[in-house]
Structure formats: structure tokens, C-alpha cells
């Protein structure tokens, strides 16, 4: 079930929110601590779905400013008037006995650190005449979430686990798979019960919450950025299109040494990695494809034949999209990169991957970077030319590929030091920028003004997802199809 939190400060507007929430949820939480003058009778008369009443103290993440006696009177009143569920903290539940048919949600909250002695706290809550046990705590990584996951499927008393912030999505998805009674969601952006809480639309449209059940296979996607959310939206759309009972699990990986153990425990056999873990993952991967081995970076790992295999899809997606753009520009040349000079701005693992792909396609490499030592090593690795950033104006290039971030000055009044600035760009250039995919960057905006040819960042992103989906499922969904989904 989905429980939408009603967080308005006005009774009248809370009723409007309840009306809007009813068609989208199974349960509504009325946050009495958010209301300036709670009118429980009015709110319960307006219910169209079962109601959970809570009144949280500041130490539990709430905004209650009255006395504890007043708070407990409100909770008793809600039970007397026949609310479906009432949330009671473990330290006060003994003072508020069961009344009528109202079910008791006994909660334990730890705002700043994972719950310690979770089994002990669970048993304590069960002993307080609980119908549902609820835990709320930060779960920034799978390691932090793991103790809460272990109690989600306990048979004694059902358990709801709520993570704080965006990483709470991990518990939402796994809770659905493990038959947890419900998960929490905001009605709309700006109406979150806590920062980072998912909206009901995100649970429905991005994470496909309602389609997840106990037999659903999960694919890991690390990170919680807008880019990762868009990736999950498109991957889940492809999985639905392919009629597979598989969905994405957003997650924070945490210590890489525990990666294998956690993935096996969750039966996750494939993970799409964000930038932070693309090099760290090499510590647990047994086999790397050639490009991943060359650039020492993997963005997709698959568990095959009892081993983790690492793949680099960055270079393929970037180079294929660059080639496709050049083909349109040149009238359909079969090998558009051959003998064309490509300036690569950057010397990190991604730059190595792109350099690998461009050289494989016959391109002529020139490398520049703020870090001249690393750029020199990269140039030696591919036996190409290194040019200091200060000498760029003397470099001719057909294509410009920017990977390295600009250097931000500590003084906010001083603009960042650009690796490739707008003065270098020409109309004849074909420009690709990988720093903010799938969005534009200032460099791309300037290139558009100069009418240079742009390798669209969204197309690079979609091409990469297409390759990752093929690796994860063995089935193909074209980049064209995914592009159409974005427009629909």
C-alpha cells in the first residue's frame, strides 16, 4: 500500500489535499503536528480512505510545539473518534491503551544514526500491544538499511521501515517486495513530510511501485541524482515494455567490500553504477571486458557464472552518438571518425574510455587537461599528442570532447577556470560535453550560439541506457523508442 502524508497547516486545505490524495493511495497519514489548530472531527468526516493519525515530536522529526499532555490528548481523541490507525512512540504507547477498533502503530525513530539493537527494539514494540511496528532512521547505504530489512518480513507483527531522505526509496522498494504493510509518499513536490521524500507520482511513474511483488527480480542502480532517477524511469519503462517481472532498485552502495554479500542476499544480479563507484567496483569484479580493463572503470556489472563481470558502456554510447552526429554532418560517411582530429579535454578514467573508443574508430587524438601530469600519461598511453591548456588556440580539431570539470575559485566573484572556453569554439567544430549528461552545459550553450554541431547529451544518455538494458536483460530496446517515451 501507499500512504500519502497530509502535511498542510490548515484544516481546510488539508481536506482539499485528502480529496486529491484519495484516488492515488490506499492510506492517508494526517500529521496533527503540522496543523495549527487540529480539527480531528472535520478531518475524519472528510476521509475517503483509511486514516493514520500521527502527532510527532521534534525529536521524532515532527513539529509539535505544545505540551506532551496536549499531544497525548489529541491522540486519544483520534482513537475515540474512530481513526483507523494511530501512531504511538515506544516511550508513550504504554500510557495510551487500545480503544475501539483503532490499530496501534508503535514507532521508534532515530533521526541522526541507524537504529541500534534493532531486534531488541522490535521486541519492545511488539510487547506494547502493536498491530504494526514502524522504524524510521537514516539509511544512506544498503549497509545502514540492512538491519531494518531483516525485520520487514517478520511473521510476529508486520513492520514498516521508513528511511530518511532520498535513500529511503531503497526501503520503499524492498518493503514492497517483502510485503511490508505500506510505504510513505508525498502528495506533490513541496509537500514532503521530510526532505527527499518521494512523491506518489514518482513511486507510480518512475519506480513502478504497484507492479513490484515478492517474485520481482531487482536491478541495482546506485545513486540518487536526478540523472539516476531519469535512468530508472527509462529502464523501468523498458522492462515493462519487454514484459519482464524485473524493476530497478535505487540504492547507496556504501563500503565496496560488502557489495558481493549484499547483492547476493538481495538476489541482485546486475547493477548500473554511478560515477563514484565505477573505479571502486574493480575491487570486487573478477572479469573485465577489454575497454573496462583499459580505462580501469566499469559502469555496469553483471553476476554471471558465479562471478562479477564489469563492462564499460560510456565509451560505446559516447562514440556511437558522436559517429551518428558526424554522419549526418558529412552526408553519411561509413567511418566518420577516421583520420579526424578529436580534442579530448580531460585525463580521468572517463577520458581514457573515450580515448580508447575514438582511437579504435580511427580518430586522431589530442589531449589537454588542467592536470598536465595525468594528461601526459594519457597521451603516452595512446601515443598521441598532449597540448597544455594555455596553447589550445594553436590546436586544430574537428571534434571537441569535454570531460574535465572547470576549476572553481574559492572567491565566488572570480569565475571558474575553464579548460575549453567559448573563444576556442568554431562553427566547424563538432562538440560533445559529458559533464552534465543529459543536460546542457555552458560550453554547449555557447557552441549552439556559434552554430557548431552538437552531439546531443540526451542522445548519449539514452544510447548508454539502451546498451545497459541489453546487457541486463539480453533483449533490445532501441534508443529511438526510449526517446519517444520521453516525449509522450
Wavefront OBJ file of the C-alpha trace (Angstrom):
o trace
v 0.000 0.000 0.000
v 0.941 3.649 -0.441
v 0.368 6.027 2.463
v 0.292 9.712 1.487
v 1.290 12.113 4.238
v -1.036 15.124 4.595
v 1.169 17.921 5.873
v -0.824 21.126 5.406
v -1.051 23.578 8.298
v -4.698 24.458 7.570
v -7.588 22.087 8.282
v -9.464 23.405 5.252
v -6.558 22.888 2.886
v -5.770 19.531 4.496
v -9.265 18.416 3.486
v -8.517 19.515 -0.100
v -5.258 17.534 -0.011
v -7.152 14.499 1.282
v -9.592 14.777 -1.610
v -6.705 14.934 -4.112
v -4.784 12.128 -2.416
v -7.650 9.640 -2.146
v -7.565 8.334 -5.757
v -3.775 7.843 -5.566
v -3.272 5.993 -2.303
v -4.533 3.256 -0.001
v -3.971 5.054 3.290
v -3.553 8.693 4.408
v -1.432 9.943 7.274
v -2.777 13.074 8.976
v 0.119 14.898 10.600
v -1.543 16.641 13.528
v 1.775 18.247 14.481
v 1.736 20.145 11.166
v -1.762 21.602 11.750
v -2.037 24.953 13.509
v -5.357 24.047 15.169
v -6.148 20.376 14.536
v -9.840 19.667 13.913
v -9.918 15.883 14.104
v -13.693 15.661 13.689
v -13.643 17.641 10.431
v -10.756 15.640 9.046
v -12.284 12.257 9.845
v -15.623 13.307 8.380
v -13.786 14.079 5.115
v -11.969 10.757 4.775
v -12.372 8.665 1.640
v -9.606 6.217 2.533
v -8.390 4.749 5.856
v -6.664 7.297 8.074
v -3.477 7.052 10.123
v -3.090 9.837 12.682
v 0.333 10.863 13.965
v 1.492 13.793 16.059
v 5.267 13.802 16.041
v 7.576 15.474 18.485
v 10.669 17.367 17.277
v 12.923 14.505 18.409
v 10.916 12.225 16.091
v 11.139 14.564 13.093
v 7.866 16.371 13.846
v 6.831 19.950 14.527
v 4.680 19.634 17.645
v 5.149 22.737 19.811
v 2.537 22.132 22.519
v 2.868 20.194 25.740
v 3.189 16.413 25.878
v -0.097 16.208 27.755
v -1.892 18.111 24.959
v -0.340 15.835 22.360
v -1.489 12.671 24.093
v -4.989 14.108 24.491
v -5.142 14.636 20.711
v -4.051 11.066 20.052
v -6.671 9.720 22.479
v -9.318 11.903 20.834
v -8.416 10.491 17.414
v -8.873 6.951 18.763
v -12.162 7.889 20.439
v -13.485 9.276 17.126
v -12.649 6.061 15.305
v -9.445 6.718 13.375
v -8.234 3.586 11.556
v -4.604 3.750 12.772
v -2.793 5.794 15.394
v 0.993 6.132 15.675
v 2.389 5.915 19.187
v 6.052 6.114 20.138
v 7.557 3.281 22.166
v 8.080 5.531 25.189
v 4.433 6.653 25.372
v 2.481 3.675 23.971
v 2.053 2.179 27.456
v 0.293 5.369 28.601
v -2.316 5.236 25.817
v -4.281 1.973 25.930
v -6.067 0.392 22.989
v -9.502 1.812 22.264
v -12.194 0.564 19.899
v -11.079 -0.809 16.547
v -8.179 1.628 16.067
v -4.985 -0.236 15.195
v -1.800 0.708 17.010
v 1.361 1.606 15.054
v 4.204 1.511 17.570
v 7.098 3.585 16.263
v 10.764 4.049 17.015
v 12.658 6.938 15.395
v 16.373 7.672 15.197
v 16.960 10.830 13.186
v 20.745 11.001 13.064
v 22.038 7.440 13.028
v 20.893 3.910 12.169
v 18.858 2.106 14.830
v 20.999 0.114 17.246
v 19.801 -3.162 18.773
v 17.018 -3.306 16.209
v 15.819 -6.765 17.251
v 15.550 -5.586 20.847
v 13.582 -2.500 19.782
v 11.311 -4.668 17.625
v 10.538 -6.991 20.520
v 9.938 -3.997 22.779
v 7.430 -2.539 20.295
v 5.662 -5.888 19.874
v 5.234 -6.123 23.644
v 3.384 -2.780 23.635
v 0.291 -4.292 22.007
v 1.377 -3.347 18.476
v -0.598 -4.140 15.338
v 2.185 -2.604 13.216
v 5.788 -1.814 14.181
v 7.406 1.172 12.473
v 11.080 2.173 12.338
v 12.373 5.489 10.977
v 16.101 6.099 10.567
v 18.707 7.304 8.053
v 19.598 4.598 5.536
v 22.116 6.243 3.240
v 23.573 2.905 2.173
v 22.453 -0.701 1.918
v 24.594 -1.467 4.964
v 22.603 1.003 7.051
v 19.304 -0.302 5.658
v 20.163 -3.965 6.147
v 19.149 -4.339 9.828
v 15.756 -2.767 9.026
v 15.296 -5.069 6.043
v 15.778 -8.090 8.259
v 12.696 -7.243 10.340
v 10.439 -6.261 7.423
v 9.278 -9.794 6.804
v 8.977 -10.922 10.422
v 5.828 -13.008 10.996
v 5.068 -11.908 14.578
v 3.959 -8.308 13.873
v 4.154 -6.624 10.436
v 6.801 -3.918 10.128
v 7.029 -0.635 8.217
v 10.539 0.762 7.669
v 10.948 4.385 6.607
v 14.306 5.771 5.517
v 15.034 9.468 5.840
v 15.743 11.396 2.630
v 16.072 10.048 -0.902
v 17.845 6.826 0.190
v 14.555 5.896 1.841
v 13.469 4.788 -1.631
v 15.562 1.646 -1.137
v 13.369 0.628 1.792
v 10.209 1.574 -0.104
v 11.017 -0.772 -2.995
v 12.322 -3.613 -0.850
v 9.445 -3.193 1.582
v 7.004 -3.710 -1.276
v 8.834 -6.872 -2.328
v 8.874 -8.153 1.268
v 5.151 -7.454 1.825
v 5.576 -4.570 4.248
v 2.125 -3.089 5.048
v 2.805 0.266 3.333
v 5.315 2.893 2.327
v 5.074 6.672 2.679
v 4.888 9.245 -0.113
v 4.244 12.963 -0.540
v 1.218 14.173 -2.486
v 3.319 16.570 -4.588
v 6.763 18.170 -4.642
v 6.937 20.789 -1.905
v 4.554 18.793 0.315
v 7.079 16.261 1.626
v 6.916 15.069 5.218
v 10.717 15.226 5.250
v 13.297 16.460 2.693
v 13.887 13.972 -0.094
v 10.650 12.029 0.391
v 9.366 10.544 -2.885
v 6.078 11.797 -4.289
v 3.274 9.391 -5.112
v 3.764 10.230 -8.801
v 7.431 9.209 -8.585
v 6.559 5.923 -6.890
v 3.982 5.249 -9.596
v 5.659 6.522 -12.772
v 9.398 6.217 -12.063
v 9.668 3.237 -9.704
v 6.552 1.284 -10.837
v 5.798 0.560 -7.189
v 2.447 -1.155 -7.737
v 3.916 -3.729 -10.154
v 6.511 -4.993 -7.655
v 5.751 -8.234 -5.805
v 7.633 -10.970 -3.996
v 8.868 -12.646 -7.199
v 10.044 -9.444 -8.884
v 13.733 -9.533 -9.839
v 15.604 -6.359 -8.898
v 18.309 -4.483 -10.812
v 20.504 -2.189 -8.734
v 21.006 1.450 -9.738
v 23.436 3.278 -7.477
v 22.995 6.934 -6.593
v 20.051 9.272 -6.075
v 20.762 12.105 -8.502
v 18.179 13.429 -11.000
v 20.233 11.646 -13.674
v 19.837 8.318 -11.867
v 16.119 8.937 -11.394
v 15.712 9.533 -15.141
v 17.752 6.388 -15.833
v 15.475 4.345 -13.555
v 12.389 5.806 -15.228
v 13.602 4.738 -18.678
v 14.977 1.346 -17.600
v 11.750 0.510 -15.787
v 9.802 1.637 -18.847
v 11.875 -0.711 -20.985
v 11.410 -3.606 -18.549
v 7.654 -3.078 -18.641
v 7.748 -2.838 -22.459
v 9.642 -6.153 -22.558
v 7.035 -7.677 -20.214
v 9.673 -8.693 -17.669
v 8.922 -9.041 -13.957
v 12.034 -7.006 -13.189
v 12.355 -3.480 -11.757
v 15.076 -1.101 -10.599
v 16.248 -0.779 -7.007
v 17.741 2.668 -6.224
v 20.465 2.272 -3.638
v 23.539 3.653 -1.967
v 26.283 1.034 -2.081
v 28.414 2.066 0.891
v 31.559 0.072 1.617
v 32.535 -1.714 -1.588
v 33.911 -4.673 0.383
v 30.328 -5.623 1.331
v 28.987 -5.309 -2.216
v 29.050 -9.007 -3.128
v 27.479 -10.124 0.161
v 24.621 -7.612 -0.045
v 23.854 -8.229 -3.722
v 23.685 -11.976 -3.152
v 21.414 -11.514 -0.142
v 19.039 -9.384 -2.234
v 19.356 -11.667 -5.286
v 20.526 -8.702 -7.384
v 22.472 -9.945 -10.418
v 23.071 -6.663 -12.229
v 23.976 -3.131 -11.124
v 24.220 0.150 -13.022
v 26.880 2.240 -11.290
v 27.155 5.981 -10.789
v 30.470 7.800 -11.232
v 31.518 7.388 -7.582
v 31.730 3.586 -7.828
v 32.900 2.970 -11.390
v 36.516 2.622 -10.319
v 35.920 1.265 -6.804
v 33.915 -1.641 -8.217
v 37.115 -3.102 -9.673
v 37.883 -4.384 -6.171
v 35.111 -6.982 -6.447
v 34.871 -7.629 -10.188
v 36.571 -10.843 -11.310
v 36.419 -10.256 -15.075
v 36.563 -7.050 -17.106
v 35.823 -6.579 -20.781
v 38.690 -5.066 -22.807
v 37.557 -1.434 -22.665
v 36.821 -1.621 -18.921
v 40.238 -3.190 -18.385
v 41.943 -0.477 -20.435
v 40.318 2.504 -18.730
v 40.033 0.787 -15.306
v 36.389 1.702 -14.953
v 33.065 -0.170 -15.199
v 29.586 1.370 -15.204
v 27.696 -1.933 -15.488
v 28.380 -5.135 -13.555
v 26.625 -8.474 -14.080
v 26.798 -11.623 -11.991
v 27.411 -14.423 -14.466
v 28.606 -17.962 -13.743
v 29.214 -17.099 -10.074
v 31.471 -14.165 -10.972
v 31.038 -10.412 -11.311
v 31.780 -9.169 -14.826
v 32.458 -5.473 -15.472
v 31.536 -3.550 -18.624
v 32.171 -0.005 -19.784
v 29.263 1.373 -21.795
v 30.324 5.031 -21.557
v 32.708 4.956 -24.483
v 30.363 2.989 -26.721
v 27.424 5.319 -26.156
v 29.509 8.491 -26.496
v 31.437 7.341 -29.547
v 28.390 5.895 -31.304
v 26.446 9.109 -30.781
v 29.433 11.151 -31.955
v 29.701 8.995 -35.071
v 25.985 9.296 -35.739
v 26.197 13.086 -35.453
v 29.196 13.200 -37.800
v 27.413 11.007 -40.337
v 24.559 13.485 -40.518
v 27.046 16.331 -40.821
v 29.141 14.698 -43.566
v 26.367 13.117 -45.568
v 26.628 9.543 -44.382
v 30.317 8.599 -44.284
v 30.703 4.982 -43.195
v 33.696 5.723 -40.919
v 33.167 9.343 -39.905
v 35.885 9.415 -37.211
v 38.666 8.001 -39.344
v 41.545 10.490 -39.693
v 39.585 13.236 -37.940
v 41.287 15.066 -35.087
v 39.486 14.852 -31.742
v 40.486 17.105 -28.846
v 39.768 15.429 -25.505
v 39.554 17.769 -22.534
v 40.282 15.593 -19.529
v 42.573 12.846 -18.265
v 40.472 10.797 -15.845
v 39.047 7.292 -16.256
v 36.185 8.542 -18.439
v 38.655 10.343 -20.682
v 40.639 7.100 -21.002
v 37.465 5.260 -22.009
v 36.538 7.843 -24.653
v 40.103 7.954 -25.969
v 40.020 4.164 -26.255
v 36.847 4.272 -28.335
v 37.889 7.123 -30.600
v 41.244 5.547 -31.372
v 39.510 2.227 -32.031
v 37.405 4.021 -34.646
v 40.424 5.558 -36.347
v 40.284 9.035 -34.828
v 43.409 11.134 -34.211
v 43.711 12.122 -30.545
v 44.879 15.342 -28.920
v 44.720 15.557 -25.118
v 44.571 18.538 -22.768
v 43.846 18.882 -19.065
v 44.291 21.137 -16.051
v 46.354 18.252 -14.660
v 49.254 18.191 -17.100
v 50.968 15.195 -15.498
v 47.910 12.964 -15.900
v 47.302 14.253 -19.411
v 50.894 13.480 -20.347
v 50.472 9.910 -19.105
v 47.235 9.566 -21.084
v 48.948 10.853 -24.210
v 51.755 8.338 -23.704
v 49.227 5.556 -23.173
v 47.592 6.201 -26.545
v 50.719 7.515 -28.293
v 49.032 10.794 -29.117
v 49.731 14.492 -28.676
v 49.425 16.389 -25.399
v 48.768 20.143 -25.545
v 48.840 22.427 -22.478
v 45.610 24.279 -21.897
v 47.385 27.601 -22.479
v 48.291 26.540 -26.045
v 44.884 25.359 -27.158
v 44.369 28.176 -29.611
v 47.155 26.656 -31.740
v 45.355 23.305 -31.971
v 43.183 22.387 -34.924
v 40.452 19.841 -34.187
v 37.408 18.526 -35.999
v 35.735 17.436 -32.753
v 35.894 18.773 -29.205
v 35.073 16.395 -26.340
v 34.938 17.984 -22.877
v 35.077 15.697 -19.834
v 37.002 17.521 -17.119
v 35.234 19.959 -14.803
v 36.232 23.619 -14.705
v 38.251 24.727 -11.684
v 36.044 26.683 -9.273
v 37.748 29.557 -7.458
v 37.280 29.922 -3.705
v 36.297 33.538 -4.334
v 32.699 33.444 -5.643
v 33.305 36.688 -7.549
v 36.032 35.029 -9.622
v 34.623 32.896 -12.488
v 35.684 29.238 -12.823
v 38.832 28.482 -14.791
v 37.566 26.831 -17.950
v 39.519 24.046 -19.620
v 37.963 24.777 -23.001
v 36.441 28.228 -23.231
v 33.999 29.756 -25.675
v 36.763 31.591 -27.527
v 38.178 28.307 -28.781
v 34.923 27.089 -30.312
v 34.310 27.416 -34.050
v 31.316 26.809 -36.255
v 33.250 23.975 -37.907
v 33.575 22.073 -34.602
v 31.511 19.097 -33.558
v 31.163 19.485 -29.782
v 30.422 16.814 -27.180
v 30.297 17.552 -23.433
v 29.943 14.642 -20.976
v 29.975 16.658 -17.764
v 26.255 17.141 -17.164
v 24.519 14.424 -19.181
v 21.667 14.509 -20.075
v 21.543 18.304 -19.607
v 23.279 21.119 -21.473
v 26.381 22.836 -20.123
v 27.507 26.475 -20.608
v 30.007 25.173 -23.171
v 27.262 23.516 -25.211
v 25.089 26.611 -24.986
v 27.940 28.697 -26.334
v 28.564 26.137 -29.079
v 24.907 26.394 -30.085
v 25.211 30.168 -30.317
v 28.199 29.738 -32.635
v 26.172 27.226 -34.691
v 28.667 24.436 -34.101
v 27.406 20.873 -34.498
v 26.240 19.471 -31.158
v 26.364 15.863 -30.008
v 23.138 15.960 -28.020
v 23.752 14.907 -24.380
v 20.306 13.351 -24.059
v 21.012 11.074 -27.023
v 24.293 9.942 -25.429
v 22.408 9.176 -22.221
v 19.688 7.197 -23.971
v 22.187 5.284 -26.101
v 24.048 4.256 -22.948
v 20.834 3.094 -21.267
v 19.954 1.084 -24.376
v 23.262 -0.778 -24.116
v 22.873 -1.325 -20.378
v 19.368 -2.735 -20.832
v 20.692 -5.153 -23.441
v 23.383 -6.292 -21.015
v 20.950 -6.658 -18.118
v 18.164 -8.469 -19.968
v 19.667 -9.891 -23.151
v 16.908 -8.048 -25.023
v 16.961 -4.842 -27.026
v 15.030 -1.622 -26.703
v 16.119 0.949 -29.247
v 17.265 4.444 -28.358
v 14.551 5.725 -30.724
v 11.826 4.010 -28.679
v 13.121 5.462 -25.417
v 13.330 8.929 -26.966
v 9.668 8.625 -27.938
v 8.731 7.671 -24.366
v 10.273 10.897 -23.094
v 8.095 12.891 -25.464
v 4.878 11.073 -24.567
l 1 2 3 4 5 6 7 8 9 10 11 12 13 14 15 16 17 18 19 20 21 22 23 24 25 26 27 28 29 30 31 32 33 34 35 36 37 38 39 40 41 42 43 44 45 46 47 48 49 50 51 52 53 54 55 56 57 58 59 60 61 62 63 64 65 66 67 68 69 70 71 72 73 74 75 76 77 78 79 80 81 82 83 84 85 86 87 88 89 90 91 92 93 94 95 96 97 98 99 100 101 102 103 104 105 106 107 108 109 110 111 112 113 114 115 116 117 118 119 120 121 122 123 124 125 126 127 128 129 130 131 132 133 134 135 136 137 138 139 140 141 142 143 144 145 146 147 148 149 150 151 152 153 154 155 156 157 158 159 160 161 162 163 164 165 166 167 168 169 170 171 172 173 174 175 176 177 178 179 180 181 182 183 184 185 186 187 188 189 190 191 192 193 194 195 196 197 198 199 200 201 202 203 204 205 206 207 208 209 210 211 212 213 214 215 216 217 218 219 220 221 222 223 224 225 226 227 228 229 230 231 232 233 234 235 236 237 238 239 240 241 242 243 244 245 246 247 248 249 250 251 252 253 254 255 256 257 258 259 260 261 262 263 264 265 266 267 268 269 270 271 272 273 274 275 276 277 278 279 280 281 282 283 284 285 286 287 288 289 290 291 292 293 294 295 296 297 298 299 300 301 302 303 304 305 306 307 308 309 310 311 312 313 314 315 316 317 318 319 320 321 322 323 324 325 326 327 328 329 330 331 332 333 334 335 336 337 338 339 340 341 342 343 344 345 346 347 348 349 350 351 352 353 354 355 356 357 358 359 360 361 362 363 364 365 366 367 368 369 370 371 372 373 374 375 376 377 378 379 380 381 382 383 384 385 386 387 388 389 390 391 392 393 394 395 396 397 398 399 400 401 402 403 404 405 406 407 408 409 410 411 412 413 414 415 416 417 418 419 420 421 422 423 424 425 426 427 428 429 430 431 432 433 434 435 436 437 438 439 440 441 442 443 444 445 446 447 448 449 450 451 452 453 454 455 456 457 458 459 460 461 462 463 464 465 466 467 468 469 470 471 472 473 474 475 476 477 478 479 480 481 482 483 484 485 486 487 488
